[in-house]
Amino acid sequence: MGRIRTMRVVGALIVAGILAACNGASDLGQAAVPLGDFSLKHNVVVAPKVQKVPLCRELETDVMTTMLQSAVAERFDRYTGDRLYHFGISIEGYCLAPPGVPVVAAPKSAMIIRITVWDDAANKKLTPTAHQITVFESLDQGPLVGSGYTKTAEEQFKNLSQNAVKQIETFLVRKNREEGWFNGKPSKAAATTDAGDDAPETLNAATVDSLEE
């Protein structure tokens, strides 16, 4: 029920056109933001229970997971620290703005994801519960008439993926600053988590799916 309520709120924001984002790929040509000893090993993206906002465009699940996985690699393969970490990402819901909507109600594309981060050496989750991120399409995707007029569904989702991955990076930078996630020390969450509590030796789609609340 919580997930349905969340998607209803997001749907209302999409139609209202209240929120938008800067282009998440705009900084990829620059040096990566410092992130301690971080290096990404497993990059797992699944969408077992993904929901689509009514009236929005639809995109095949395997296309979405592949595109988001590619966006993760595009940003995080730049990091070459000496400690390995894993991502488990679940696509929870999305809206790809359709064409044919009046300008006054031009909807915005949006996506909800959840991410879990593992420390490989410690065999621990750094996120005690999956961290949820909601992203909207960039301002340059068609703010006046809606991206449904000017972009394909694939182009819309690529933009959302890049924006989501940028938000993941921002989240990790904040956690590294506040809790020292990526300097080789265990986080507070990892230090207080039982060694046998959801700490699989191998990260895969099944273990990501098991994290659903």
C-alpha beads as a LAMMPS data file, in Angstrom:
LAMMPS data file: protein, C-alpha beads

213 atoms
212 bonds

1 atom types
1 bond types

-500.0 500.0 xlo xhi
-500.0 500.0 ylo yhi
-500.0 500.0 zlo zhi

Masses

1 110.0

Atoms # bond

1 1 1 0.000 0.000 0.000
2 1 1 2.858 2.378 0.787
3 1 1 4.285 1.908 -2.676
4 1 1 0.914 2.642 -4.301
5 1 1 0.506 5.837 -2.262
6 1 1 4.002 6.930 -3.242
7 1 1 3.243 6.419 -6.924
8 1 1 0.014 8.435 -6.603
9 1 1 1.913 11.363 -5.103
10 1 1 4.564 11.142 -7.799
11 1 1 1.849 10.987 -10.438
12 1 1 0.324 14.211 -9.118
13 1 1 3.694 15.969 -9.155
14 1 1 4.360 14.754 -12.683
15 1 1 1.109 16.194 -14.032
16 1 1 1.594 19.430 -12.118
17 1 1 5.078 19.780 -13.526
18 1 1 6.316 20.980 -10.125
19 1 1 9.735 19.360 -10.079
20 1 1 12.524 18.953 -12.586
21 1 1 16.235 18.283 -12.427
22 1 1 19.496 19.400 -13.893
23 1 1 20.931 17.058 -16.487
24 1 1 22.575 14.208 -14.596
25 1 1 25.133 13.593 -17.333
26 1 1 26.414 17.172 -17.566
27 1 1 29.456 16.528 -15.360
28 1 1 30.612 13.218 -16.847
29 1 1 33.349 14.945 -18.833
30 1 1 34.847 16.297 -15.610
31 1 1 36.923 14.548 -12.957
32 1 1 34.894 12.271 -10.701
33 1 1 33.868 13.629 -7.310
34 1 1 36.256 12.180 -4.664
35 1 1 34.763 9.056 -3.096
36 1 1 37.504 7.602 -0.915
37 1 1 38.512 4.015 -1.635
38 1 1 35.379 3.244 -3.670
39 1 1 35.480 0.858 -6.625
40 1 1 32.309 -0.755 -8.001
41 1 1 32.288 -4.514 -8.556
42 1 1 28.739 -5.860 -8.907
43 1 1 26.205 -3.589 -10.623
44 1 1 22.841 -5.334 -10.286
45 1 1 19.593 -3.723 -11.459
46 1 1 16.207 -5.454 -11.226
47 1 1 12.556 -4.444 -11.549
48 1 1 10.481 -7.332 -10.180
49 1 1 7.571 -5.206 -8.947
50 1 1 7.874 -2.049 -11.024
51 1 1 4.727 0.085 -11.370
52 1 1 3.856 2.485 -14.177
53 1 1 1.838 5.651 -13.566
54 1 1 -1.438 5.398 -15.542
55 1 1 -1.522 7.068 -18.991
56 1 1 2.274 7.237 -19.161
57 1 1 4.335 5.572 -21.852
58 1 1 5.450 2.011 -21.234
59 1 1 8.938 0.577 -21.674
60 1 1 9.950 -3.077 -21.492
61 1 1 11.417 -4.077 -18.146
62 1 1 14.607 -5.541 -19.577
63 1 1 15.205 -2.332 -21.533
64 1 1 14.843 -0.266 -18.362
65 1 1 17.147 -2.431 -16.265
66 1 1 19.786 -2.508 -18.999
67 1 1 19.683 1.264 -19.488
68 1 1 19.934 1.998 -15.767
69 1 1 22.766 -0.502 -15.405
70 1 1 24.609 1.216 -18.255
71 1 1 24.129 4.615 -16.601
72 1 1 25.549 3.227 -13.344
73 1 1 28.601 1.899 -15.178
74 1 1 29.034 5.164 -17.079
75 1 1 29.381 7.117 -13.832
76 1 1 30.869 4.688 -11.336
77 1 1 33.367 2.839 -13.518
78 1 1 35.378 6.061 -13.279
79 1 1 36.196 5.216 -9.652
80 1 1 39.264 3.027 -9.172
81 1 1 39.712 2.831 -5.400
82 1 1 41.336 -0.141 -3.687
83 1 1 38.201 -1.486 -1.959
84 1 1 35.285 -3.179 -3.719
85 1 1 31.614 -2.371 -3.233
86 1 1 28.396 -3.690 -4.778
87 1 1 25.121 -2.046 -5.823
88 1 1 21.727 -3.708 -5.752
89 1 1 19.177 -1.413 -7.406
90 1 1 15.449 -1.969 -7.828
91 1 1 13.273 0.127 -10.147
92 1 1 10.077 0.704 -8.176
93 1 1 7.981 2.921 -10.431
94 1 1 8.138 5.274 -13.381
95 1 1 6.288 7.596 -15.714
96 1 1 7.485 8.418 -19.204
97 1 1 5.584 11.519 -20.255
98 1 1 3.243 10.830 -23.186
99 1 1 2.701 13.112 -26.179
100 1 1 -0.606 14.744 -26.982
101 1 1 -1.167 16.437 -23.622
102 1 1 -2.098 20.157 -23.592
103 1 1 0.764 22.520 -22.747
104 1 1 -0.898 23.650 -19.526
105 1 1 -0.788 20.077 -18.223
106 1 1 2.412 18.820 -19.833
107 1 1 3.576 16.003 -17.534
108 1 1 7.121 15.357 -16.430
109 1 1 8.823 11.984 -16.651
110 1 1 9.863 10.505 -13.309
111 1 1 11.264 7.368 -11.722
112 1 1 11.572 5.852 -8.251
113 1 1 14.454 3.510 -7.410
114 1 1 15.825 1.863 -4.287
115 1 1 19.494 1.072 -3.764
116 1 1 21.378 -1.176 -1.364
117 1 1 25.163 -0.849 -1.024
118 1 1 27.461 -3.701 0.045
119 1 1 31.025 -3.588 1.347
120 1 1 32.701 -6.592 -0.305
121 1 1 35.615 -7.033 2.120
122 1 1 33.433 -6.714 5.215
123 1 1 30.647 -8.780 3.598
124 1 1 28.173 -6.269 5.026
125 1 1 25.374 -4.007 3.858
126 1 1 26.181 -0.340 4.367
127 1 1 22.496 0.515 3.967
128 1 1 20.481 -1.166 6.758
129 1 1 17.402 -0.612 4.582
130 1 1 17.291 0.199 0.892
131 1 1 17.643 3.934 0.198
132 1 1 14.849 5.360 -1.976
133 1 1 15.462 8.003 -4.632
134 1 1 12.879 9.846 -6.745
135 1 1 14.099 11.671 -9.843
136 1 1 12.466 13.792 -12.524
137 1 1 13.505 14.569 -16.063
138 1 1 15.981 17.363 -16.736
139 1 1 14.881 20.892 -17.542
140 1 1 16.407 20.562 -21.007
141 1 1 14.119 17.662 -21.977
142 1 1 11.170 19.833 -23.054
143 1 1 9.992 21.893 -20.066
144 1 1 7.321 23.867 -21.956
145 1 1 5.503 21.191 -23.898
146 1 1 6.707 18.053 -22.147
147 1 1 9.329 15.582 -23.315
148 1 1 6.606 13.349 -24.761
149 1 1 6.509 15.658 -27.779
150 1 1 10.241 15.656 -28.456
151 1 1 11.727 12.455 -27.009
152 1 1 11.255 8.739 -27.498
153 1 1 10.505 6.566 -24.472
154 1 1 14.079 5.282 -24.579
155 1 1 15.484 8.818 -24.604
156 1 1 13.271 9.787 -21.687
157 1 1 14.357 6.797 -19.640
158 1 1 18.030 7.360 -20.427
159 1 1 17.728 10.875 -19.017
160 1 1 15.965 9.577 -15.911
161 1 1 18.646 6.912 -15.467
162 1 1 21.459 9.447 -15.667
163 1 1 19.678 11.705 -13.185
164 1 1 19.076 8.788 -10.805
165 1 1 22.707 7.706 -10.920
166 1 1 23.848 11.259 -10.224
167 1 1 21.620 11.232 -7.136
168 1 1 23.175 7.927 -6.072
169 1 1 26.615 9.531 -6.307
170 1 1 25.422 12.504 -4.241
171 1 1 24.047 10.110 -1.604
172 1 1 27.327 8.171 -1.431
173 1 1 29.413 11.337 -1.168
174 1 1 27.245 12.486 1.737
175 1 1 27.494 9.128 3.519
176 1 1 31.248 9.055 3.036
177 1 1 31.500 12.516 4.558
178 1 1 29.137 11.813 7.465
179 1 1 29.912 8.170 8.249
180 1 1 33.183 7.399 6.471
181 1 1 31.740 4.690 4.249
182 1 1 34.583 4.556 1.747
183 1 1 37.754 5.076 3.725
184 1 1 38.202 1.425 4.657
185 1 1 36.351 1.695 7.990
186 1 1 33.031 -0.073 8.595
187 1 1 30.018 2.214 8.729
188 1 1 27.893 2.509 11.851
189 1 1 25.170 0.478 10.142
190 1 1 27.591 -2.300 9.240
191 1 1 29.138 -2.326 12.706
192 1 1 25.747 -2.907 14.346
193 1 1 24.423 -5.442 11.843
194 1 1 24.631 -9.115 12.717
195 1 1 27.138 -10.890 10.470
196 1 1 24.499 -13.297 9.275
197 1 1 21.784 -10.717 8.589
198 1 1 21.202 -10.401 4.839
199 1 1 24.920 -10.373 4.048
200 1 1 25.239 -12.685 1.032
201 1 1 28.660 -13.640 -0.221
202 1 1 27.539 -13.177 -3.817
203 1 1 25.291 -10.344 -4.934
204 1 1 22.688 -11.256 -7.550
205 1 1 19.151 -10.470 -8.624
206 1 1 17.690 -12.914 -6.103
207 1 1 19.354 -11.228 -3.151
208 1 1 18.268 -7.801 -4.369
209 1 1 14.680 -8.988 -4.657
210 1 1 14.835 -10.353 -1.102
211 1 1 15.434 -6.839 0.212
212 1 1 11.911 -5.680 -0.695
213 1 1 10.253 -4.309 2.390

Bonds

1 1 1 2
2 1 2 3
3 1 3 4
4 1 4 5
5 1 5 6
6 1 6 7
7 1 7 8
8 1 8 9
9 1 9 10
10 1 10 11
11 1 11 12
12 1 12 13
13 1 13 14
14 1 14 15
15 1 15 16
16 1 16 17
17 1 17 18
18 1 18 19
19 1 19 20
20 1 20 21
21 1 21 22
22 1 22 23
23 1 23 24
24 1 24 25
25 1 25 26
26 1 26 27
27 1 27 28
28 1 28 29
29 1 29 30
30 1 30 31
31 1 31 32
32 1 32 33
33 1 33 34
34 1 34 35
35 1 35 36
36 1 36 37
37 1 37 38
38 1 38 39
39 1 39 40
40 1 40 41
41 1 41 42
42 1 42 43
43 1 43 44
44 1 44 45
45 1 45 46
46 1 46 47
47 1 47 48
48 1 48 49
49 1 49 50
50 1 50 51
51 1 51 52
52 1 52 53
53 1 53 54
54 1 54 55
55 1 55 56
56 1 56 57
57 1 57 58
58 1 58 59
59 1 59 60
60 1 60 61
61 1 61 62
62 1 62 63
63 1 63 64
64 1 64 65
65 1 65 66
66 1 66 67
67 1 67 68
68 1 68 69
69 1 69 70
70 1 70 71
71 1 71 72
72 1 72 73
73 1 73 74
74 1 74 75
75 1 75 76
76 1 76 77
77 1 77 78
78 1 78 79
79 1 79 80
80 1 80 81
81 1 81 82
82 1 82 83
83 1 83 84
84 1 84 85
85 1 85 86
86 1 86 87
87 1 87 88
88 1 88 89
89 1 89 90
90 1 90 91
91 1 91 92
92 1 92 93
93 1 93 94
94 1 94 95
95 1 95 96
96 1 96 97
97 1 97 98
98 1 98 99
99 1 99 100
100 1 100 101
101 1 101 102
102 1 102 103
103 1 103 104
104 1 104 105
105 1 105 106
106 1 106 107
107 1 107 108
108 1 108 109
109 1 109 110
110 1 110 111
111 1 111 112
112 1 112 113
113 1 113 114
114 1 114 115
115 1 115 116
116 1 116 117
117 1 117 118
118 1 118 119
119 1 119 120
120 1 120 121
121 1 121 122
122 1 122 123
123 1 123 124
124 1 124 125
125 1 125 126
126 1 126 127
127 1 127 128
128 1 128 129
129 1 129 130
130 1 130 131
131 1 131 132
132 1 132 133
133 1 133 134
134 1 134 135
135 1 135 136
136 1 136 137
137 1 137 138
138 1 138 139
139 1 139 140
140 1 140 141
141 1 141 142
142 1 142 143
143 1 143 144
144 1 144 145
145 1 145 146
146 1 146 147
147 1 147 148
148 1 148 149
149 1 149 150
150 1 150 151
151 1 151 152
152 1 152 153
153 1 153 154
154 1 154 155
155 1 155 156
156 1 156 157
157 1 157 158
158 1 158 159
159 1 159 160
160 1 160 161
161 1 161 162
162 1 162 163
163 1 163 164
164 1 164 165
165 1 165 166
166 1 166 167
167 1 167 168
168 1 168 169
169 1 169 170
170 1 170 171
171 1 171 172
172 1 172 173
173 1 173 174
174 1 174 175
175 1 175 176
176 1 176 177
177 1 177 178
178 1 178 179
179 1 179 180
180 1 180 181
181 1 181 182
182 1 182 183
183 1 183 184
184 1 184 185
185 1 185 186
186 1 186 187
187 1 187 188
188 1 188 189
189 1 189 190
190 1 190 191
191 1 191 192
192 1 192 193
193 1 193 194
194 1 194 195
195 1 195 196
196 1 196 197
197 1 197 198
198 1 198 199
199 1 199 200
200 1 200 201
201 1 201 202
202 1 202 203
203 1 203 204
204 1 204 205
205 1 205 206
206 1 206 207
207 1 207 208
208 1 208 209
209 1 209 210
210 1 210 211
211 1 211 212
212 1 212 213
